[in-house]
Amino acid sequence: MRRITCLTSLLWVGLWVLVFTHPVAAQSEGVVYLPAVLNDYTVGWHWRDAYTVTVATRTTNLPLAAIDHEGQPHIFWYHTLTDDHVHHLYLTLTGWQATLAPAPADSESLLTNAPLVDDAGRVHLLWFNRLPATEAQRHRFLHATFSNGVWQSPREIMRSKYSTINGWLRLGADDQPRVAVTDGFLGWRAMLYSLGGEWQAQSEVNLPADTDIVWPDAVDGAHLYGASNGTLQYWRWSGGTVGAAQALGSGALLGRSLAFDAMGNLHIFWKAGVNVEGRLIMALHHQCIDALPQASEIVYPGGAATVSNVVGASENGPLFALAWQEPNRKRLMLWDGCTPGATVTIPEDVGERTTLRAVAVSSTPRKVCVFMQQDATDVYTVRCADLD
């Protein structure tokens, strides 16, 4: 793994650097001598000043985030004990603006997928919505886009009598959204939908045992993933049929601890115990499955370090970002497809105590943002870096 990180250090080097300033008392020659200090710096990374924004003291599941084509961060969250809405904050030239994902006031909305920004700059959101109990099929998925400060009216994708439905959003050619939904109670099935004026069902198939993920391809099928006895499984859904299972090696699929990029790569990340010099630590694990599909070796981005909070995100492009919290610092790593890139330390002000909550990455423009909650308050610190 190639790393181009200059590690944080404070070095007293015995040499003194001349820093020219305005003359001050007892410095008649107009110079001040200071020790040389090396700051944390990674070639190609340019951290900007931090923003602060009021988000929420508590959220149900971690917030999800995106970066639009103006380079401005967006963050989405919900909290089932507070209200029944998906909340949305985004940064403009005049400051942070708040909206709600559009849905009927008497229904409950939950986040399922990270938002995606299409080539035209619109933010796409897919979310789960539950209608009142008087409805026979009260569980459904909604989709809407956001641009120029306005939400488009949501379109219903499908309804079900089961609360166990799950869905995945993909943007195909010409910004065409496609959604795969799994539905059922004892017999599981998957359905593919595409948007053409309204959402339309394309095809349906019974799912193999152990299938957990149905990731739409860019045309008319899907990639299926699951795990059985610690072994990753893959199936290809094409032409209306599902092929035989293919074993991909050891791995884990853990709920929201995964992300797809637009190139069809699946990034899986999780925490697990590792023995380091006789001491058990909770280390960060990462694995990438490319579009062939071929699974990478499981790697440890944080090395031999105990990690707590871990957040990851992909984009409608090739980039994937993974951020994690160690006892004394927070780290961030990027992948271009399945190829790992730089690892950096996220800068923080002295004495600031925060917890990682979300990360977003973009290749248009090339940028990454992290969202960190200050103590247990509703204030978040947002730090963004421009990438060469």
N, C-alpha and C positions, 0 to 999 in steps of 0.2 A: 504494500500500500504506500503510495507516494504522498508524503505530507510535506507541505511547504510552510509550516507554521513556525513562527519565531516565538518561542516560549516566553511567558511573562517572567521577568527577572528584574531585580534591583541590584546593580553591580557597582561597588565602589572599586574603581580601577586604578587608583594611584595617580592618574592623570587628571588634570583639571581643565574644564572647558571654559574658554573665554566667552562670556555673554555680555554684549555691549548694551548698556542702558543709559538713561539720563543720569547725570552726576547726582550723588547723594552725600549726606554728611559722612565724613571719615572716608570718603571714596573720591578724593580730589582728582584722581586720574580717570574717573568716569567709567570704571569697569567693576563688575562683581564676579567673583570666582565661585562656580557651583560644580558639584560632582556630576559626572556623566550618568544619565539615567536612561535605560533602555525600556521603552514602553512595549506592551503587547501589540504586535503588528504582524499582519499576514498580507502578503502581496496580493493585490486584487480585491481586498476587502476595505471598504470605507464606511466606518460607522458614523452615523449622524447623531445629532442631539436627541435626547430622550423626550418622548411625549408622556403625558399622564392623562388618563381618561377614567371616568367613573363607569364601571361595568356592573358588578354584582358581588356581594359578599359570598353568596353561595350559588353554585350552578349544579344542575343535574347533568352528570357527565362533564367532561372537559369542553370548553368552548372550541369552536372551529373558526378558521380565519382564511383570508385570501388577500391578494394584492391586485388592484385593478391596473389598467394600462396607463393610468396617470401616476402609478407608483404609490398610490394611497392605500393604507391598510384598512381592511374590513374585519369585524369580529362578530360572531353569532353565538348565542347561547340561549338556554331555557332553564327554568327551575319550576318543577311541577308543584311545589308547595307555595309558590308565590302567585302565579297566574297561569293561563293556558296559552301563552304566546311564545313564538320564537323572536327573540330580540336581536336587533342589528344596529351596530355602530360603525360609522365610516368617517374617515378624515377628509375634510375639504380645506380649501385655502382660508376659510373663515373659522375653522375649528371642527370639532367632532359633532356629527349629526346623528340623531337617533331615529330609527324606524322600527316597525314590526312587520314580520313576514305576513302577507295578507291571508286571512282565513276568517271564517265566521266567528263571531264573538262568543258563541255558545259551544265552541268545540275546542279540543285540546290538541296542541301541536308539539311535536318532538323532533329534534334534529336526528338525522340518520347519516347523511353524507356531508363531506366537506364541500363548500361552494366551489364552483369552477368558473373561470373567466374565459369566455370564448374569444375567437379571433377579432370579433367586432367590438370587444370591450365590455360586453354585458356579463353580469354576474348571474349564474344559474344556481338555483337552490332547489333541492329535492327534500321534502320532509314528510313525516308521518303525521296524519291528522285523524283524530277520533271524534266522530259525530255523537250527538246525544243517544242515550240508550233506547230511545223510541225507534231508531233506525234498525232494520233487520241486518243490513250490511253497513256497519258503522265505522269500520277500519279502512283507511284509504291512504293513498299517496297523492301529494300535490306537487306541482312544479310551477315556478315563476321565475322571471328574469328581472334584474334591477339595473337601470342605467339612467344617467343624468338626474339622479336624485329621486327617481320614481320607480315604484314597483308595478310591473305588469299584473293584470288580473290573473290569479292562479288558475291553472287548468288541472282538473282531476284526471289522474292516470288510470286508476282502477279502484274497486272497492272489494272488501272481503268481510265475511262474518268472523274471521279469525284474527286475533290480536298478534299472532306470531309472524305476520308477514314481514319481509325484509326487502330492501331494494338497493340497487346500485346504478349510479348515473354515469353515462359516458357521452362525450361530445365527439361526433364523427365528422365526416367531410362537410364543408360548408356550414359549420357550427350546428349540425343536426344533432339534437339530443336523443339519446336512446337509453332506455331504462330496462333492467332485468329485475323481476320481482319473484321471490319465492313465497309460496302460500300453501296452507294446509294444516292439518292437525295430526293425523296418523299417516296419511299418504301425502308425501311432499311433491309438489310440482313447481315448475318455473315457467314464467311467461316473459316474452320480449315485447316491448312497446316502443313505438317511434312516434315522433311528433310531425304531423302533416296537417296543419290547420288545427286539428284536435289530436289528442293522443289516440293511437290505434294499435290494437293487438296485432302482432306479427305471427308469432308461433308459440306453441306450448309443448312441454315435454315433462315426463315423469323423471324425478331426480334419482340418481344412484344413491345407495346408502353411503353415509358419511360425507355427503356434499354439504358444504357450509357457505360457499361463495359462488355467485353466478355473475361473472364480469362480462358485460356485452362487448363484442368486437365492434369494429367500425362499420360493419355492413349488415349481416343478417343472422349472426350466430353469437356464441358466447364461449368463454373459458370458465370451466368449473374446477373448484379446488376444495379439498377437504383434508382431514388427517385421520389416520387409523393406527392406533398403537404407536404413536410417535413418528409415523412415516407420512410425509406429505403425498397426497394423491392429486392427479390431474386428469380431467376429461375434456374433450373437445366437442362442443355442440355445433354442428354444421349441417346444413341441408335438412334440418328438421329432425336429425337423429343425434344421439350421443355415442361417441366411440368408447372403446375399452379404456379402463383405468391405466394410468401410467404412474409408477412410483418415482418420486423425485428425491427421495432420501430423507434424512431426519430433519424435523422442523416442527414448528408450532403455529397454529392459527388462533389468535386470541382477540376476538371481538373487534374493537376499534384500533387495535395495535397492528394495523396494516394500512397500506395505501397503494393505489395504482397510479402510474403516470400515463400520459397519453400515448406512449410508445408500447404499452402493453406489459410493462414490467411491474411485478408485484413485490413490494417491500414489506417485510414482516419484521417486527421488532418486539422484544419482550425482555423482562427481567427474570433471572434465574440464579440459583445458587452455584457458585464456582469455588473450588478449593484452591486458595492461593497461599502457598507456603504454610499449609496446615491450618489455615483460617478460612472459614466459609464466609463469602461475601455475596451480596446481591449484585451481580454484574449485568451490564447491558449486552444483549445479543441482537444481531441483525443478520438477515438472510434476504437475498434478492433472487427472484425467479424471472427469467427473461421470457421473451415471446416465443422461444423455440418449442417447448419450454425447457429450460435448463436451470437447475438450482445452483446457486453459489455455495461455497463453504459458509458455515456459520462463523461470523467474526464478532469481535468484542470491541466496538468503537471506543468505549471508555477505558479500555485496557483493564488493568488490575485495580479497579476503583469501585467502591460502593456507590451505587446510584439510587436516587429516590424517584422523583418525578421525571417522566419521559413523555415527550410529545413529538409527533411526526406529521409531515404533510407533503403532498405532491401537488402538481399543478396540471393545467391543460397543456403540457409540454414535457420535456425530458427530465426535469429536475425534481429531486426529492430531498427534503431537509429533515434532520433528526436532531432534537435538542434534549439534553438531559442535565440533571442536577446532581453534582457531587457534594461532599460535605462542605467544601470551602470555595466552590466555584461552579459556574454553569458553562456547559460546552455545547458546541453546535458543529454539525458535520453535514456536508452536501454530497449527493451522488448525481452524476449525469448518466441517466439510465442506470445500469448496474455497476458503473465505474465510480469508485469512491474518490472524493476530492479532498479539499482542505478541511482541517479541524481547527476551530478557533475557540477562544475563551470569550464569552459574552461580557462586554464591559458593564460595570455597575459602579454607582457612586459609593464612596467610603461610608460605611455604616448602614447602607441600604439593605433591608431584609425583604426578600421577595421569593415567591414560589412560581416556577414555570407553569403556565396554563395553556399556551398555544404557540404555534409557529406557522408561518406562511412563507412560500417561496414563489418566485416568478422569473420567467426568462424574458418577459416583455412588460416592463423593463427587467433587467437582471437585478434582482433584489431579494432580500430575505428580511423578515420581521419576526421578533419574538415578543410575546405578551406575558408579563410577569405581575402577579398579584402582590401588593404591598401588605405584608403581615396578613391579618385576617380581615382587612378592610375591603371596601368596594372600589378602591383605587388601583388601577393597573399602570405599570410602567411599560411603555412600548418603545423598543429600540429597533431601528432598521439599519441595514448595511447595503450600500450599493456595491455591485459586483462588476469587475471588469470583464 
